[in-house]
Amino acid sequence: MARAYVLLGFTFFLMQLHIKGTISKYINMKYSYLSLTAAILFAFLTLIQVIHTLRTSHDEDEEHSHDHDHHHDHNCDHTCVHGHVHKEAKGFKKFLNGLVFIFPLFTGIFLPVATLDSTIVQAKGFHFPVSEPGNNDPFMERQYLKPDLSIYYGQEGYQKLIKQESKEYINKKSIVLNDYDFLKGMEVLYDEPGKYLGKQLTYKGFIYHEKGLKKNQVFLFRFGIIHCVADSGVYGVLIDLPDGQTFKNDQWIEATGNIQQMYYQPFKVNIPYLDVTNIKEIQPPKDAYVYRNK
């Protein structure tokens, strides 16, 4: 019956993620049908396991009754003791196996869902996606600061994608990035920042202070999810705040400014930055994450 309870636990866990809407903290919502399918599958397996357990229990009761009708005495010798020890070891092993499933269920159901913030950025750092020397596996690239879908496409396919997506922004004098197209817009901007110099950009994010920057320079970030939280990264641009403006880490703001370009020493490369002309503090959005919708 323990297996049935574990399966029921996973069913409940996945269903409550969808009911509460917290599933968006773990996966890109365009893949939510996969977790919903898994919940339905777990429910089906739970039903099958309950039926199997009840049938097995019924058969064991009949067998036990039959054994009582043919009862005979015997002495418990060394073989009996050895069998008892073997059963204890087997039971302990089952207990450890059960903990492997019970622990993630307990933490997932009873512990609150945490939202990624500046403390994660500070702990892990951020940089342009780069592979380790001698490592040609593109999936080893980390996703920080600059969204990069090239690891999921061939080079030719990726260039076609960027060319197609850049058409939405290249002819605009003023670009507004919302939750839906934030990652797409940032990827296009970082791909060829020189094409967007002087254009006006508006977007929302949380403040992050990086060591070594000037007092009026901060990063304005959003956590983005490509597929699931395992490939999440922090994306955005450096912004130059107007004189006298100060903000703390994790304060949410909406900034408008002109896109410029600068040489960023830690990366040893030119990066886009925002020369802010208008800024206002806002409340954190209901969903702090953004997702890649293509």
WODA-V928940 format. One record per residue. N is the residue number from 1. RES is the residue in one letter. OMEGA is omega as a letter, one per 40 degrees, with the letter a starting at -180 (NA if undefined). Layout:
n=N res=RES omega=OMEGA
n=N res=RES omega=OMEGA
This chain:
n=1 res=M omega=a
n=2 res=A omega=i
n=3 res=R omega=i
n=4 res=A omega=i
n=5 res=Y omega=i
n=6 res=V omega=i
n=7 res=L omega=i
n=8 res=L omega=i
n=9 res=G omega=i
n=10 res=F omega=i
n=11 res=T omega=a
n=12 res=F omega=a
n=13 res=F omega=a
n=14 res=L omega=a
n=15 res=M omega=a
n=16 res=Q omega=i
n=17 res=L omega=i
n=18 res=H omega=a
n=19 res=I omega=a
n=20 res=K omega=a
n=21 res=G omega=a
n=22 res=T omega=i
n=23 res=I omega=i
n=24 res=S omega=i
n=25 res=K omega=a
n=26 res=Y omega=a
n=27 res=I omega=i
n=28 res=N omega=a
n=29 res=M omega=i
n=30 res=K omega=i
n=31 res=Y omega=a
n=32 res=S omega=i
n=33 res=Y omega=a
n=34 res=L omega=i
n=35 res=S omega=i
n=36 res=L omega=i
n=37 res=T omega=i
n=38 res=A omega=i
n=39 res=A omega=i
n=40 res=I omega=i
n=41 res=L omega=i
n=42 res=F omega=i
n=43 res=A omega=i
n=44 res=F omega=i
n=45 res=L omega=i
n=46 res=T omega=i
n=47 res=L omega=i
n=48 res=I omega=a
n=49 res=Q omega=i
n=50 res=V omega=i
n=51 res=I omega=i
n=52 res=H omega=a
n=53 res=T omega=i
n=54 res=L omega=i
n=55 res=R omega=i
n=56 res=T omega=i
n=57 res=S omega=i
n=58 res=H omega=i
n=59 res=D omega=i
n=60 res=E omega=i
n=61 res=D omega=i
n=62 res=E omega=i
n=63 res=E omega=i
n=64 res=H omega=i
n=65 res=S omega=i
n=66 res=H omega=i
n=67 res=D omega=i
n=68 res=H omega=i
n=69 res=D omega=a
n=70 res=H omega=a
n=71 res=H omega=i
n=72 res=H omega=a
n=73 res=D omega=i
n=74 res=H omega=a
n=75 res=N omega=i
n=76 res=C omega=a
n=77 res=D omega=a
n=78 res=H omega=a
n=79 res=T omega=i
n=80 res=C omega=i
n=81 res=V omega=i
n=82 res=H omega=i
n=83 res=G omega=i
n=84 res=H omega=i
n=85 res=V omega=a
n=86 res=H omega=i
n=87 res=K omega=i
n=88 res=E omega=i
n=89 res=A omega=i
n=90 res=K omega=i
n=91 res=G omega=i
n=92 res=F omega=i
n=93 res=K omega=i
n=94 res=K omega=i
n=95 res=F omega=i
n=96 res=L omega=i
n=97 res=N omega=i
n=98 res=G omega=i
n=99 res=L omega=i
n=100 res=V omega=a
n=101 res=F omega=a
n=102 res=I omega=a
n=103 res=F omega=i
n=104 res=P omega=i
n=105 res=L omega=a
n=106 res=F omega=a
n=107 res=T omega=a
n=108 res=G omega=a
n=109 res=I omega=a
n=110 res=F omega=i
n=111 res=L omega=a
n=112 res=P omega=i
n=113 res=V omega=a
n=114 res=A omega=i
n=115 res=T omega=i
n=116 res=L omega=a
n=117 res=D omega=a
n=118 res=S omega=i
n=119 res=T omega=i
n=120 res=I omega=i
n=121 res=V omega=a
n=122 res=Q omega=a
n=123 res=A omega=a
n=124 res=K omega=a
n=125 res=G omega=i
n=126 res=F omega=a
n=127 res=H omega=i
n=128 res=F omega=i
n=129 res=P omega=i
n=130 res=V omega=i
n=131 res=S omega=i
n=132 res=E omega=i
n=133 res=P omega=i
n=134 res=G omega=i
n=135 res=N omega=a
n=136 res=N omega=i
n=137 res=D omega=a
n=138 res=P omega=a
n=139 res=F omega=i
n=140 res=M omega=a
n=141 res=E omega=i
n=142 res=R omega=a
n=143 res=Q omega=i
n=144 res=Y omega=i
n=145 res=L omega=a
n=146 res=K omega=i
n=147 res=P omega=a
n=148 res=D omega=i
n=149 res=L omega=a
n=150 res=S omega=i
n=151 res=I omega=i
n=152 res=Y omega=a
n=153 res=Y omega=i
n=154 res=G omega=a
n=155 res=Q omega=a
n=156 res=E omega=i
n=157 res=G omega=a
n=158 res=Y omega=i
n=159 res=Q omega=i
n=160 res=K omega=i
n=161 res=L omega=a
n=162 res=I omega=i
n=163 res=K omega=a
n=164 res=Q omega=a
n=165 res=E omega=a
n=166 res=S omega=i
n=167 res=K omega=a
n=168 res=E omega=a
n=169 res=Y omega=a
n=170 res=I omega=a
n=171 res=N omega=i
n=172 res=K omega=i
n=173 res=K omega=a
n=174 res=S omega=a
n=175 res=I omega=i
n=176 res=V omega=i
n=177 res=L omega=i
n=178 res=N omega=a
n=179 res=D omega=a
n=180 res=Y omega=a
n=181 res=D omega=a
n=182 res=F omega=a
n=183 res=L omega=i
n=184 res=K omega=a
n=185 res=G omega=i
n=186 res=M omega=a
n=187 res=E omega=i
n=188 res=V omega=a
n=189 res=L omega=a
n=190 res=Y omega=a
n=191 res=D omega=i
n=192 res=E omega=a
n=193 res=P omega=a
n=194 res=G omega=a
n=195 res=K omega=a
n=196 res=Y omega=i
n=197 res=L omega=i
n=198 res=G omega=i
n=199 res=K omega=i
n=200 res=Q omega=a
n=201 res=L omega=i
n=202 res=T omega=i
n=203 res=Y omega=a
n=204 res=K omega=i
n=205 res=G omega=i
n=206 res=F omega=a
n=207 res=I omega=i
n=208 res=Y omega=i
n=209 res=H omega=i
n=210 res=E omega=i
n=211 res=K omega=i
n=212 res=G omega=i
n=213 res=L omega=i
n=214 res=K omega=a
n=215 res=K omega=a
n=216 res=N omega=a
n=217 res=Q omega=i
n=218 res=V omega=i
n=219 res=F omega=i
n=220 res=L omega=a
n=221 res=F omega=i
n=222 res=R omega=i
n=223 res=F omega=a
n=224 res=G omega=i
n=225 res=I omega=i
n=226 res=I omega=i
n=227 res=H omega=i
n=228 res=C omega=a
n=229 res=V omega=i
n=230 res=A omega=i
n=231 res=D omega=i
n=232 res=S omega=i
n=233 res=G omega=i
n=234 res=V omega=a
n=235 res=Y omega=i
n=236 res=G omega=a
n=237 res=V omega=i
n=238 res=L omega=i
n=239 res=I omega=i
n=240 res=D omega=a
n=241 res=L omega=i
n=242 res=P omega=a
n=243 res=D omega=i
n=244 res=G omega=a
n=245 res=Q omega=i
n=246 res=T omega=i
n=247 res=F omega=i
n=248 res=K omega=i
n=249 res=N omega=i
n=250 res=D omega=i
n=251 res=Q omega=a
n=252 res=W omega=i
n=253 res=I omega=i
n=254 res=E omega=a
n=255 res=A omega=i
n=256 res=T omega=i
n=257 res=G omega=a
n=258 res=N omega=a
n=259 res=I omega=i
n=260 res=Q omega=a
n=261 res=Q omega=a
n=262 res=M omega=i
n=263 res=Y omega=a
n=264 res=Y omega=a
n=265 res=Q omega=a
n=266 res=P omega=i
n=267 res=F omega=a
n=268 res=K omega=a
n=269 res=V omega=i
n=270 res=N omega=i
n=271 res=I omega=i
n=272 res=P omega=i
n=273 res=Y omega=a
n=274 res=L omega=i
n=275 res=D omega=a
n=276 res=V omega=i
n=277 res=T omega=i
n=278 res=N omega=a
n=279 res=I omega=i
n=280 res=K omega=i
n=281 res=E omega=a
n=282 res=I omega=i
n=283 res=Q omega=i
n=284 res=P omega=a
n=285 res=P omega=i
n=286 res=K omega=i
n=287 res=D omega=a
n=288 res=A omega=a
n=289 res=Y omega=i
n=290 res=V omega=a
n=291 res=Y omega=i
n=292 res=R omega=a
n=293 res=N omega=i
n=294 res=K omega=NA
